[in-house]
Amino acid sequence: YRQAKRFVLSPDTVYQLFCRESGMRLEYVELTLSRDADDLSTVLASSGGELLRTRLPKLTRFVVLDDDGGAPPGALHQMLGLDFRIVRYNGFVDTIVNLDTHLADLTSAAAQEEPRAALAAAALTTDLRTGESTMEQSGDAAELLTRLARGSANVLVTGRPGSGKSTLLRSLATNPEIRRFRFYFDLGLKPKDEPFSEYAARLLAPAMTSDRSRAYELFLYLIRSGTALCVLDAVDEGVDEPSAAGFLRLFTDLAAVLSAESAVVISSRVSFLADSPQVRQLLDSGAGRSEQLVEQMYANGVDPSRVPHFHVVRLAEPEATPLETHLTTALNLPTGTPLADILGAHITRTLAERGEPDLEQRLPAAFGHAFLTDRTVFSLADVHRQLGANAFKDGRLDLDACVLAPLLRPAGPDHVAFVHTAYQELLASRFLAEPANRDLAADLPGGAFLTEQVRAFLAGMPGRPETDDCVLPAGAYLVGPAERLLIRRVERPARFDRHAVTVARYRRFLDALDADGTSQWDHPDQPGDITHRPWTDRLRRPDYYENPRYDAHPAICVSWWSAYAFATFEGKRLPTSLEWEAAARGTDGRLFPWGDTPDGTRVNCADTWVGRPVVTYQAWYRDFAGDAVRRAGATPVDERPGNRSPFGVLDMVGNCWEWTSTSLDDPGEAVICGGSYDNPMRAVQTSSKGIYRKRGGSNAVGFRCVQDIVTSGAEEATA
């Protein structure tokens, strides 16, 4: 239809005429919108009930009411004429889309779920006028979400894996008391190359009573007008890559759904959001957005000014999540069993009870590798192809006959997915535990799809071999921050200095310098005004390089050019940033050289000098930037033996940043790694990196060297 005429009949009433060609004739639809039934009655009475004069019969005449305040229909019939059908708005929309059909599978699954205890949560809301944020604590996350969903509120629900996010969102979508119209989409089941508009239209089409091609248009109208609730589960699983860029592309795809009047509830794992400042800025219109993010939003077709604000609801983190509690009880496991062991026990028992225990060893190659290629939905034929005929009983290729049935859920006709993504992430970590498989993952086109949970499972595997020779073997390593995990290959082995270069070692280099402070070991591109003598005017301890008490302290206030020359002087080189991170993390991608658990006794960082955890920038500025920063400084390199990498390299995080040979866009800058004494614990991880100008010198920047190993049998002394 196209609009043929439009007349404003009164301040409260407008008339529109729509027309379309149908074969040899024209079809018309008249639409009169009015805020006042009396006004509408007057218009109809003055025209005899016919605004469009035509010889064709009027097939349908009806009045759609937003709300008649409980008035009996008879009064309206008397006012408007008995040949009008009077329907409520909701009833009218019901003739177009069958909500029960759309939510049938969800309602059926919800009916089988056992009642669960209330979850505690906290809601963060920002006042758009003042910019001030308020935190509301609630002992019942379901009640909190219900209240927000009943209003015009866009909500982001975060929590760790198994915290109950999906259960909460499914209960919202199946609760008719919240809103009459509710739509639910599991983005974990959306093919990564399928736009959300096509995914939504495909799922909604069976619920449309007519013209299924218009399903997405109807959905958009209902959501953007605030008439319906839209629930988008597992948004972190819908990205094409687990990064800020991947989320921005998905957000662009979803932007059409959002408006100031919409009620959209999104769920995501907290780690995916917490580790990405860009994502946090994107979802918080009250926060200052970086110029880079604004440019990226415009480049992706999103107007930053039109992105609505999100209330953020973070689920509390009890000692055990609902998933862990449920499975621990069902499997009769000890309280406190790690999630990886719980899921592993469930897999083992499931296959054992169905007489196929040997299939477990085939699961990592079948489903773990698939996760790394971003595949989470499988046809039953795929399962049969990967696991063989033994995966199905009685030769029936259906979910009920599959030996993995308790671990799977329907994901479309003849397709399945794991009941919780964590199962497949566990299998991915088992796959990556084998060096040959990490090499395979490093060569995947576009890179392996990795999540923080895969990394955590891998780091938590027991019995990882450790060495003490400070040799980084060639091979594939998991590197990068939580929001951008990668598998990269180290091509050749290298032996790291056990400690950062000390004052005593650097003093020997100073004795070998020429009179002008340069040397025969200088980099060919070294600027002419560079000297390798420390920047004594920047040293916080003027006698740092003269007083023997500092001999075991790291050499600081030296430029990159000086670090390069020193390494050449010792017959070594600076490590690349990839080598440095791989040597700190080992083969399992741990957060700290000693593992995943923060331990203030092992590292020299801001928390050490403050005496308690420093969580936010405000806390750092308040507690460290005053008195503590005057007391803080680098300490001896051998003071913390517990700060040890899997290869025996010591003190790689905290104390002082370390120069690497890696430069990015600007050749006058280089990457530094590891964090220093003035960074909080959360910023002194094995993935911590920064950029520093090569000619700079800082009390917080030192370095260590590496030596290439020509043959596997070479014996080199460690410093």
Beta strands, then each sheet from edge to edge (+ up, - down):
strand 1: 2-10
strand 2: 13-22
strand 3: 25-34
strand 4: 62-65
strand 5: 85-88
strand 6: 121-126
strand 7: 133-138
strand 8: 154-159
strand 9: 181-186
strand 10: 228-233
strand 11: 263-269
strand 12: 310-315
strand 13: 378-379
strand 14: 408-410
strand 15: 415-418
strand 16: 471-472
strand 17: 475-479
strand 18: 486-490
strand 19: 494-496
strand 20: 657-659
strand 21: 669-673
strand 22: 689-693
strand 23: 701-702
strand 24: 706-708
sheet 1: 1+ 2- 3+
sheet 2: 4+ 5+
sheet 3: 7+ 6- 12+ 8+ 11+ 10+ 9+
sheet 4: 13+ 15- 14+
sheet 5: 16+ 19- 24+
sheet 6: 17+ 18-
sheet 7: 22+ 21- 20+ 23+
end
